Every structure is written in structure tokens, then in C-alpha cells.
């Protein structure tokens, strides 16, 4: 599940992801792209998706996923 937090101007200010370990990163990235496009009409670039992928490999992300 991907939850996207937005501010009053409909700008993305946060993304929460649940179940990424169960479904795998590829599925998560596809779902993230679909959700952002459906909600905001914005297609994430490969660089933006890559940025999420890099973050998921950080110790901070691993700590967040462990709980």
C-alpha cells in the first residue's frame, strides 16, 4: 500500500509505503507510479523512481521497514 501526503496546494510532501518487503521493490515502484499518476496526473520520471529506489537501500529505510 502506498499513501501519499499532500499539502493545500496538492504538492506531495510525504510518501508512506506499507508491505514493500512482502511484494518486492519492483511492484512497489509500479504501484507508486500508478498511484501518483491517478491521484495527481503526474508521471514520475525514471530519476524520481530511482531516487526512491536508492532511498530504500539506505540504513534509514531499512530501520523504518524493520518496524
Biopython code that builds the backbone (N, CA, C, O; Angstrom):
import numpy as np
from Bio.PDB.StructureBuilder import StructureBuilder

atoms = [
    (1, "UNK", "N", (0.852, -1.161, 0.000)),
    (1, "UNK", "CA", (0.000, 0.000, 0.000)),
    (1, "UNK", "C", (0.902, 1.229, 0.000)),
    (1, "UNK", "O", (1.917, 1.275, 0.695)),
    (2, "UNK", "N", (0.513, 2.219, -0.790)),
    (2, "UNK", "CA", (1.250, 3.471, -0.858)),
    (2, "UNK", "C", (0.309, 4.593, -0.448)),
    (2, "UNK", "O", (-0.778, 4.738, -1.009)),
    (3, "UNK", "N", (0.723, 5.378, 0.522)),
    (3, "UNK", "CA", (-0.043, 6.533, 0.960)),
    (3, "UNK", "C", (0.764, 7.775, 0.625)),
    (3, "UNK", "O", (1.943, 7.869, 0.969)),
    (4, "UNK", "N", (0.129, 8.728, -0.047)),
    (4, "UNK", "CA", (0.806, 9.951, -0.430)),
    (4, "UNK", "C", (0.174, 11.101, 0.335)),
    (4, "UNK", "O", (-1.038, 11.309, 0.265)),
    (5, "UNK", "N", (0.998, 11.851, 1.070)),
    (5, "UNK", "CA", (0.528, 13.019, 1.804)),
    (5, "UNK", "C", (0.743, 14.259, 0.943)),
    (5, "UNK", "O", (1.799, 14.433, 0.336)),
    (6, "UNK", "N", (-0.272, 15.112, 0.899)),
    (6, "UNK", "CA", (-0.169, 16.340, 0.111)),
    (6, "UNK", "C", (-0.511, 17.541, 0.990)),
    (6, "UNK", "O", (-1.175, 17.412, 2.018)),
    (7, "UNK", "N", (-0.038, 18.718, 0.557)),
    (7, "UNK", "CA", (-0.371, 19.940, 1.275)),
    (7, "UNK", "C", (-1.574, 20.606, 0.601)),
    (7, "UNK", "O", (-2.180, 20.024, -0.298)),
    (8, "UNK", "N", (-1.920, 21.813, 1.029)),
    (8, "UNK", "CA", (-3.087, 22.516, 0.489)),
    (8, "UNK", "C", (-2.967, 22.830, -0.999)),
    (8, "UNK", "O", (-3.975, 23.046, -1.672)),
    (9, "UNK", "N", (-1.733, 22.854, -1.516)),
    (9, "UNK", "CA", (-1.501, 23.136, -2.939)),
    (9, "UNK", "C", (-1.380, 21.859, -3.767)),
    (9, "UNK", "O", (-0.948, 21.897, -4.919)),
    (10, "UNK", "N", (-1.760, 20.735, -3.177)),
    (10, "UNK", "CA", (-1.693, 19.414, -3.826)),
    (10, "UNK", "C", (-0.267, 19.015, -4.189)),
    (10, "UNK", "O", (-0.052, 18.272, -5.145)),
    (11, "UNK", "N", (0.700, 19.506, -3.431)),
    (11, "UNK", "CA", (2.087, 19.114, -3.636)),
    (11, "UNK", "C", (2.389, 17.930, -2.721)),
    (11, "UNK", "O", (1.957, 17.898, -1.569)),
    (12, "UNK", "N", (3.125, 16.971, -3.239)),
    (12, "UNK", "CA", (3.476, 15.800, -2.446)),
    (12, "UNK", "C", (4.468, 16.221, -1.373)),
    (12, "UNK", "O", (5.513, 16.798, -1.671)),
    (13, "UNK", "N", (4.131, 15.926, -0.121)),
    (13, "UNK", "CA", (5.024, 16.260, 0.981)),
    (13, "UNK", "C", (5.486, 15.017, 1.736)),
    (13, "UNK", "O", (6.329, 15.106, 2.628)),
    (14, "UNK", "N", (4.942, 13.874, 1.382)),
    (14, "UNK", "CA", (5.361, 12.644, 2.029)),
    (14, "UNK", "C", (4.784, 11.427, 1.344)),
    (14, "UNK", "O", (3.701, 11.474, 0.761)),
    (15, "UNK", "N", (5.522, 10.341, 1.421)),
    (15, "UNK", "CA", (5.067, 9.072, 0.864)),
    (15, "UNK", "C", (5.294, 8.011, 1.927)),
    (15, "UNK", "O", (6.395, 7.873, 2.459)),
    (16, "UNK", "N", (4.250, 7.272, 2.228)),
    (16, "UNK", "CA", (4.355, 6.162, 3.167)),
    (16, "UNK", "C", (4.101, 4.880, 2.383)),
    (16, "UNK", "O", (3.195, 4.814, 1.551)),
    (17, "UNK", "N", (4.892, 3.889, 2.653)),
    (17, "UNK", "CA", (4.719, 2.621, 1.965)),
    (17, "UNK", "C", (4.639, 1.503, 2.986)),
    (17, "UNK", "O", (5.403, 1.448, 3.950)),
    (18, "UNK", "N", (3.699, 0.624, 2.744)),
    (18, "UNK", "CA", (3.462, -0.489, 3.653)),
    (18, "UNK", "C", (3.466, -1.769, 2.818)),
    (18, "UNK", "O", (2.796, -1.843, 1.789)),
    (19, "UNK", "N", (4.204, -2.751, 3.252)),
    (19, "UNK", "CA", (4.207, -4.035, 2.570)),
    (19, "UNK", "C", (5.248, -4.177, 1.481)),
    (19, "UNK", "O", (5.209, -5.140, 0.715)),
    (20, "UNK", "N", (6.197, -3.224, 1.393)),
    (20, "UNK", "CA", (7.183, -3.307, 0.323)),
    (20, "UNK", "C", (8.018, -4.581, 0.431)),
    (20, "UNK", "O", (8.416, -5.145, -0.588)),
    (21, "UNK", "N", (8.287, -5.037, 1.643)),
    (21, "UNK", "CA", (9.052, -6.272, 1.798)),
    (21, "UNK", "C", (8.265, -7.482, 1.297)),
    (21, "UNK", "O", (8.845, -8.422, 0.752)),
    (22, "UNK", "N", (6.963, -7.457, 1.480)),
    (22, "UNK", "CA", (6.140, -8.599, 1.085)),
    (22, "UNK", "C", (5.975, -8.687, -0.426)),
    (22, "UNK", "O", (5.917, -9.787, -0.975)),
    (23, "UNK", "N", (5.898, -7.545, -1.110)),
    (23, "UNK", "CA", (5.599, -7.538, -2.535)),
    (23, "UNK", "C", (6.817, -7.307, -3.409)),
    (23, "UNK", "O", (6.779, -7.621, -4.599)),
    (24, "UNK", "N", (7.877, -6.778, -2.870)),
    (24, "UNK", "CA", (9.079, -6.507, -3.648)),
    (24, "UNK", "C", (9.122, -5.070, -4.137)),
    (24, "UNK", "O", (8.091, -4.416, -4.291)),
    (25, "UNK", "N", (10.320, -4.599, -4.376)),
    (25, "UNK", "CA", (10.522, -3.206, -4.763)),
    (25, "UNK", "C", (9.935, -2.910, -6.138)),
    (25, "UNK", "O", (9.379, -1.830, -6.340)),
    (26, "UNK", "N", (10.040, -3.835, -7.087)),
    (26, "UNK", "CA", (9.523, -3.580, -8.435)),
    (26, "UNK", "C", (8.017, -3.331, -8.403)),
    (26, "UNK", "O", (7.517, -2.407, -9.045)),
    (27, "UNK", "N", (7.308, -4.157, -7.655)),
    (27, "UNK", "CA", (5.857, -3.974, -7.530)),
    (27, "UNK", "C", (5.563, -2.654, -6.829)),
    (27, "UNK", "O", (4.662, -1.919, -7.233)),
    (28, "UNK", "N", (6.323, -2.351, -5.777)),
    (28, "UNK", "CA", (6.128, -1.096, -5.073)),
    (28, "UNK", "C", (6.306, 0.095, -6.011)),
    (28, "UNK", "O", (5.491, 1.017, -6.003)),
    (29, "UNK", "N", (7.366, 0.078, -6.816)),
    (29, "UNK", "CA", (7.625, 1.190, -7.737)),
    (29, "UNK", "C", (6.500, 1.331, -8.764)),
    (29, "UNK", "O", (6.088, 2.448, -9.080)),
    (30, "UNK", "N", (6.008, 0.226, -9.278)),
    (30, "UNK", "CA", (4.909, 0.286, -10.240)),
    (30, "UNK", "C", (3.664, 0.867, -9.586)),
    (30, "UNK", "O", (2.991, 1.720, -10.165)),
    (31, "UNK", "N", (3.362, 0.403, -8.381)),
    (31, "UNK", "CA", (2.191, 0.916, -7.676)),
    (31, "UNK", "C", (2.343, 2.396, -7.326)),
    (31, "UNK", "O", (1.383, 3.163, -7.408)),
    (32, "UNK", "N", (3.545, 2.787, -6.939)),
    (32, "UNK", "CA", (3.794, 4.195, -6.634)),
    (32, "UNK", "C", (3.558, 5.068, -7.862)),
    (32, "UNK", "O", (2.891, 6.100, -7.785)),
    (33, "UNK", "N", (4.109, 4.643, -8.990)),
    (33, "UNK", "CA", (3.907, 5.410, -10.235)),
    (33, "UNK", "C", (2.417, 5.510, -10.577)),
    (33, "UNK", "O", (1.921, 6.585, -10.911)),
    (34, "UNK", "N", (1.721, 4.393, -10.491)),
    (34, "UNK", "CA", (0.292, 4.385, -10.821)),
    (34, "UNK", "C", (-0.497, 5.293, -9.885)),
    (34, "UNK", "O", (-1.352, 6.057, -10.332)),
    (35, "UNK", "N", (-0.210, 5.209, -8.587)),
    (35, "UNK", "CA", (-0.958, 5.992, -7.606)),
    (35, "UNK", "C", (-0.727, 7.489, -7.800)),
    (35, "UNK", "O", (-1.677, 8.272, -7.770)),
    (36, "UNK", "N", (0.514, 7.885, -7.995)),
    (36, "UNK", "CA", (0.819, 9.309, -8.192)),
    (36, "UNK", "C", (0.156, 9.811, -9.462)),
    (36, "UNK", "O", (-0.382, 10.918, -9.488)),
    (37, "UNK", "N", (0.190, 9.005, -10.517)),
    (37, "UNK", "CA", (-0.441, 9.417, -11.780)),
    (37, "UNK", "C", (-1.948, 9.530, -11.617)),
    (37, "UNK", "O", (-2.549, 10.498, -12.082)),
    (38, "UNK", "N", (-2.571, 8.543, -10.959)),
    (38, "UNK", "CA", (-4.024, 8.569, -10.786)),
    (38, "UNK", "C", (-4.490, 9.710, -9.894)),
    (38, "UNK", "O", (-5.497, 10.357, -10.182)),
    (39, "UNK", "N", (-3.766, 9.957, -8.822)),
    (39, "UNK", "CA", (-4.179, 10.988, -7.872)),
    (39, "UNK", "C", (-3.877, 12.408, -8.351)),
    (39, "UNK", "O", (-4.673, 13.326, -8.153)),
    (40, "UNK", "N", (-2.712, 12.572, -8.987)),
    (40, "UNK", "CA", (-2.250, 13.920, -9.289)),
    (40, "UNK", "C", (-2.035, 14.194, -10.771)),
    (40, "UNK", "O", (-1.733, 15.323, -11.158)),
    (41, "UNK", "N", (-2.186, 13.170, -11.599)),
    (41, "UNK", "CA", (-1.957, 13.355, -13.022)),
    (41, "UNK", "C", (-0.500, 13.609, -13.358)),
    (41, "UNK", "O", (-0.185, 14.182, -14.402)),
    (42, "UNK", "N", (0.391, 13.180, -12.468)),
    (42, "UNK", "CA", (1.825, 13.409, -12.641)),
    (42, "UNK", "C", (2.507, 12.069, -12.854)),
    (42, "UNK", "O", (2.301, 11.120, -12.097)),
    (43, "UNK", "N", (3.322, 12.008, -13.899)),
    (43, "UNK", "CA", (4.095, 10.794, -14.118)),
    (43, "UNK", "C", (5.480, 10.990, -13.533)),
    (43, "UNK", "O", (6.182, 11.941, -13.875)),
    (44, "UNK", "N", (5.868, 10.082, -12.650)),
    (44, "UNK", "CA", (7.200, 10.157, -12.069)),
    (44, "UNK", "C", (8.230, 9.801, -13.128)),
    (44, "UNK", "O", (8.036, 8.871, -13.911)),
    (45, "UNK", "N", (9.324, 10.547, -13.146)),
    (45, "UNK", "CA", (10.405, 10.262, -14.082)),
    (45, "UNK", "C", (11.209, 9.071, -13.585)),
    (45, "UNK", "O", (11.083, 8.656, -12.433)),
    (46, "UNK", "N", (12.025, 8.536, -14.457)),
    (46, "UNK", "CA", (12.905, 7.444, -14.055)),
    (46, "UNK", "C", (13.838, 7.898, -12.937)),
    (46, "UNK", "O", (14.162, 7.116, -12.042)),
    (47, "UNK", "N", (14.278, 9.181, -12.985)),
    (47, "UNK", "CA", (15.156, 9.705, -11.940)),
    (47, "UNK", "C", (14.439, 9.742, -10.592)),
    (47, "UNK", "O", (15.030, 9.412, -9.564)),
    (48, "UNK", "N", (13.170, 10.142, -10.595)),
    (48, "UNK", "CA", (12.411, 10.190, -9.346)),
    (48, "UNK", "C", (12.195, 8.797, -8.782)),
    (48, "UNK", "O", (12.334, 8.577, -7.579)),
    (49, "UNK", "N", (11.858, 7.868, -9.644)),
    (49, "UNK", "CA", (11.688, 6.485, -9.193)),
    (49, "UNK", "C", (13.027, 5.940, -8.704)),
    (49, "UNK", "O", (13.086, 5.234, -7.697)),
    (50, "UNK", "N", (14.090, 6.269, -9.415)),
    (50, "UNK", "CA", (15.423, 5.843, -8.996)),
    (50, "UNK", "C", (15.799, 6.400, -7.636)),
    (50, "UNK", "O", (16.458, 5.736, -6.836)),
    (51, "UNK", "N", (15.370, 7.628, -7.385)),
    (51, "UNK", "CA", (15.620, 8.254, -6.087)),
    (51, "UNK", "C", (14.957, 7.465, -4.967)),
    (51, "UNK", "O", (15.557, 7.247, -3.915)),
    (52, "UNK", "N", (13.718, 7.038, -5.196)),
    (52, "UNK", "CA", (13.033, 6.200, -4.209)),
    (52, "UNK", "C", (13.768, 4.877, -4.030)),
    (52, "UNK", "O", (13.919, 4.386, -2.911)),
    (53, "UNK", "N", (14.222, 4.306, -5.137)),
    (53, "UNK", "CA", (14.936, 3.032, -5.065)),
    (53, "UNK", "C", (16.203, 3.176, -4.233)),
    (53, "UNK", "O", (16.508, 2.317, -3.406)),
    (54, "UNK", "N", (16.946, 4.269, -4.454)),
    (54, "UNK", "CA", (18.163, 4.493, -3.685)),
    (54, "UNK", "C", (17.850, 4.673, -2.208)),
    (54, "UNK", "O", (18.559, 4.147, -1.349)),
    (55, "UNK", "N", (16.794, 5.411, -1.916)),
    (55, "UNK", "CA", (16.419, 5.611, -0.522)),
    (55, "UNK", "C", (16.092, 4.286, 0.149)),
    (55, "UNK", "O", (16.463, 4.062, 1.301)),
    (56, "UNK", "N", (15.400, 3.411, -0.565)),
    (56, "UNK", "CA", (15.007, 2.135, 0.034)),
    (56, "UNK", "C", (16.209, 1.283, 0.429)),
    (56, "UNK", "O", (16.075, 0.350, 1.221)),
    (57, "UNK", "N", (17.374, 1.597, -0.115)),
    (57, "UNK", "CA", (18.576, 0.829, 0.198)),
    (57, "UNK", "C", (19.399, 1.467, 1.311)),
    (57, "UNK", "O", (20.470, 0.962, 1.646)),
    (58, "UNK", "N", (18.924, 2.559, 1.887)),
    (58, "UNK", "CA", (19.661, 3.247, 2.945)),
    (58, "UNK", "C", (19.375, 2.607, 4.302)),
    (58, "UNK", "O", (18.358, 1.936, 4.478)),
    (59, "UNK", "N", (20.280, 2.819, 5.258)),
    (59, "UNK", "CA", (20.034, 2.310, 6.611)),
    (59, "UNK", "C", (18.760, 2.893, 7.225)),
    (59, "UNK", "O", (18.068, 2.216, 7.985)),
    (60, "UNK", "N", (18.452, 4.152, 6.896)),
    (60, "UNK", "CA", (17.241, 4.774, 7.431)),
    (60, "UNK", "C", (15.985, 4.052, 6.943)),
    (60, "UNK", "O", (15.048, 3.832, 7.711)),
    (61, "UNK", "N", (15.974, 3.690, 5.676)),
    (61, "UNK", "CA", (14.825, 2.965, 5.135)),
    (61, "UNK", "C", (14.737, 1.576, 5.738)),
    (61, "UNK", "O", (13.650, 1.108, 6.074)),
    (62, "UNK", "N", (15.868, 0.921, 5.874)),
    (62, "UNK", "CA", (15.854, -0.417, 6.472)),
    (62, "UNK", "C", (15.347, -0.371, 7.906)),
    (62, "UNK", "O", (14.619, -1.263, 8.340)),
    (63, "UNK", "N", (15.730, 0.663, 8.639)),
    (63, "UNK", "CA", (15.239, 0.827, 10.004)),
    (63, "UNK", "C", (13.735, 1.041, 10.008)),
    (63, "UNK", "O", (13.018, 0.459, 10.823)),
    (64, "UNK", "N", (13.263, 1.872, 9.101)),
    (64, "UNK", "CA", (11.817, 2.143, 9.022)),
    (64, "UNK", "C", (11.055, 0.883, 8.628)),
    (64, "UNK", "O", (9.966, 0.631, 9.145)),
    (65, "UNK", "N", (11.610, 0.098, 7.728)),
    (65, "UNK", "CA", (10.934, -1.123, 7.276)),
    (65, "UNK", "C", (10.957, -2.223, 8.323)),
    (65, "UNK", "O", (10.125, -3.131, 8.292)),
    (66, "UNK", "N", (11.904, -2.148, 9.247)),
    (66, "UNK", "CA", (12.028, -3.190, 10.263)),
    (66, "UNK", "C", (10.920, -3.122, 11.303)),
    (66, "UNK", "O", (10.635, -4.110, 11.979)),
    (67, "UNK", "N", (10.292, -1.951, 11.432)),
    (67, "UNK", "CA", (9.265, -1.831, 12.479)),
    (67, "UNK", "C", (7.888, -2.162, 11.986)),
    (67, "UNK", "O", (6.928, -2.105, 12.753)),
]
sb = StructureBuilder()
sb.init_structure("model")
sb.init_model(0)
sb.init_chain("A")
sb.init_seg("    ")
for serial, (resi, resn, name, xyz) in enumerate(atoms, 1):
    if name == "N":
        sb.init_residue(resn, " ", resi, " ")
    sb.init_atom(name, np.array(xyz, "f"), 0.0, 1.0, " ", f" {name:<3s}", serial, name[0])
structure = sb.get_structure()
